[in-house]
Amino acid sequence: MPAPPGPFRPGFWRSPIRGPWLTSVFGLVLLVGIPVVFVTGMLSYAAYNPDLGPLNDMTPDKGLLGFYLFHWPTHPYWLYRLTQGVHVTLGVVLVPVLLAKLWSVIPKLFEWLPVRSVAHGLERLSLLMLVGGVIFEFVTGIFNIQLFYVFPGSFYTLHFYGAWVFIAAFVVHVSLRLGRMTRALRSRSLATELRTDLAHTRPEPPDPDGLVPAAPAAPTMTRRGAVAMVGAGSLLLLVVTAGQSIGGRLRNTALLAPHNRNPGGGPTGFQINKTAAAVGVNPAHVGPSWRLELHGPRTTPLVFTREQLLAMRQHAAALPIACVEGWSTDDQDWSGLRLTDLAALAGLPDAGSVLVESVQPPGPYSSVVLRGNQIHDPRALLALRVNGADLSLDHGYPARVIVPANPGVNNTKWVHRLTFRT
């Protein structure tokens, strides 16, 4: 069957720098970067302690895909800030490399005939899953960190299953192409290519994959120019992204950070995820009638006013807040009651978990379950004050939990009930 006109015909693609070597250079970067993004993404999922129940698990039908889950640690206290910061920042930085890689292999996507045999059909299917999966994962991830929620379902569920589909196709693709990539990288010297100017830029020899054009045009860019342009794009994205998780003065460079880069001054002038008004919490919910309930094995819960809580022995901890969108705060000085002391007060000094409930109207993250190791970490607090001042309403007044290495949304704000369990 003759190829239809347009991109299906080999003569349509004419860039003289397109070929196995340039494709392999971009592929090598992705071969290193994508597994890091995948592993840190899976660690992010584990940090939610999804095996504690549906309140923590946004993908309840994970089945065997949750085989690797483990008890998320509280040491070091900055662990989640590191893993999620790397996940988001590296994912954004790899976007120019990904686009360049797709550009370099685009003739393969329009190969004619689309399917020539069963083996060829399986390879094309894996390619479809690979390209579709990587575009889906990167697009949904970037939409999420920009708070652009246009998903037909839960971002967590879609992103989780999309990641497994993509990584499966990625492993198959690497298995099939690693030998060719290695040979292509050895076929040309990187140092030589970086010294080659436009006048001496020539097409690569014809290759069996059809990446080298059959009728190349005159070069308008060198291979070193293509590599430099992609590298500059990644460096620029690093500069305007990394500051949201690194913090300090670099926060001012985080132009892509969606959360208030300048949250104001004072002891409570640091980033938040959602305001009280955004989730339906108003001063009436946390006014003089607010009480904290402690539930345990007793039939009657213990009830405390905020003044009574402040009269108890207070403890301090310097902890950041780190969010799934990749942003984090610097360490803040929290003070309040240790969760382990509250567990003992409730009659369960060896509590294995605690259900934390907020006055926030029912919805995602209005309640969470914390594991025993989180309860008994001496830095895990029911915080009443921060940086020497009472919590602001947006930061969870009158009380919130703050736990080392815990995802920000699981540090529940506006707490009114703690139910300790064995």
Buried (B, 14 or more C-beta within 10 A) or exposed (E): EEBEEEBBBBEBBBBBBBBBBBBBBBBBBBBEBBBBBBBBBBBBBBBBBBBBEEBBBBBEEBEEBBEEBEEBBBEEBBBBBBBBBBBBBBBBBBBBBBBBBBBBBBBBEBBEEEEEEEEEEEBBEBBEBBBBBBBBBBEBBBBBBEEEEEBEEEBBBBBBBBBBBBBBBBEBBBEEBEEBBEEBBEBBEEEEBEEBEEEEBEBBEEBEBBBBBBEBEEBEBBBBBBBEEBBEBBEEBBBBBBBBBBBEEEBEBBEBBBBEBEBEEEBBEBBBBBEBEEBEBEEEBBEEEBBBBBBBEEEEBBEBBBEEBBEBEBBEBEBBBBBBBBBBBBBBBBBBBBBBBBBBBBBBEEBBBBBBBBBBEEEEBBBBBBBBBBBBBEBBBBBBBBBEEBBBBBBBBBBBBBBBBBBBBBBBBBBBBBBBBE
